[in-house]
Amino acid sequence: MDFLLAFALTGLIATGGWIAWAAVRGWSRIRDRRHELRLARARSAAQIRRAELREIELANETYQDFVRRHPER
């Protein structure tokens, strides 16, 4: 039993650096992915807002053109 415990402890110490490296790398990938998703959502929201503003501008231009062409109204 002592041999198995020593063997497991030695194996853990020998691979501990790789385990820690993998854990840190996995955590940073998850963090980066969350950041990328946040940026994508922000870009999407900005794009939608720009499209809405462009739609409002076009409606205003259409209205101004109508008023210019029909001043009696």
C-alpha positions as CSV (number, residue, x, y, z in Angstrom):
1,M,0.0,0.0,0.0
2,D,2.9,2.4,0.8
3,F,4.4,1.6,-2.6
4,L,1.2,2.5,-4.4
5,L,0.9,5.7,-2.4
6,A,4.5,6.6,-3.2
7,F,4.0,5.7,-6.9
8,A,0.9,7.8,-7.1
9,L,2.6,10.7,-5.4
10,T,5.6,10.5,-7.6
11,G,3.4,10.4,-10.7
12,L,1.5,13.4,-9.5
13,I,4.6,15.4,-8.8
14,A,6.1,14.4,-12.2
15,T,3.0,15.4,-14.2
16,G,1.9,18.2,-11.9
17,G,3.5,20.8,-14.1
18,W,1.7,19.5,-17.2
19,I,-1.6,19.3,-15.4
20,A,-1.2,22.9,-14.1
21,W,-0.2,24.0,-17.6
22,A,-3.2,22.3,-19.2
23,A,-5.6,23.8,-16.6
24,V,-4.2,27.3,-17.1
25,R,-4.3,27.0,-20.9
26,G,-7.9,25.7,-20.7
27,W,-9.0,28.5,-18.4
28,S,-7.4,31.2,-20.7
29,R,-9.1,29.7,-23.7
30,I,-12.5,29.8,-22.0
31,R,-11.8,33.4,-20.9
32,D,-10.8,34.3,-24.5
33,R,-13.8,32.7,-25.9
34,R,-16.1,34.6,-23.6
35,H,-14.4,37.8,-24.5
36,E,-14.8,37.0,-28.2
37,L,-18.5,36.3,-27.8
38,R,-19.0,39.6,-25.9
39,L,-17.2,41.5,-28.7
40,A,-19.3,39.7,-31.4
41,R,-22.5,40.6,-29.5
42,A,-21.4,44.2,-29.3
43,R,-20.6,44.3,-33.0
44,S,-23.9,42.8,-33.8
45,A,-25.8,45.3,-31.7
46,A,-23.8,48.2,-33.3
47,Q,-24.5,46.9,-36.8
48,I,-28.3,46.6,-36.0
49,R,-28.3,50.1,-34.6
50,R,-26.5,51.5,-37.7
51,A,-29.1,49.8,-39.9
52,E,-31.9,51.3,-37.8
53,L,-30.3,54.7,-38.0
54,R,-29.9,54.4,-41.8
55,E,-33.6,53.4,-42.1
56,I,-34.6,56.5,-40.1
57,E,-32.3,58.7,-42.3
58,L,-33.9,57.2,-45.5
59,A,-37.4,57.8,-44.2
60,N,-36.4,61.4,-43.3
61,E,-34.9,62.0,-46.8
62,T,-38.1,60.6,-48.4
63,Y,-40.2,62.9,-46.3
64,Q,-38.1,65.9,-47.0
65,D,-38.2,65.1,-50.7
66,F,-42.0,64.8,-50.6
67,V,-42.2,68.2,-48.8
68,R,-39.9,69.8,-51.3
69,R,-42.0,68.5,-54.3
70,H,-45.4,69.3,-52.8
71,P,-45.1,72.6,-50.9
72,E,-48.8,73.1,-50.9
73,R,-49.4,70.4,-48.3
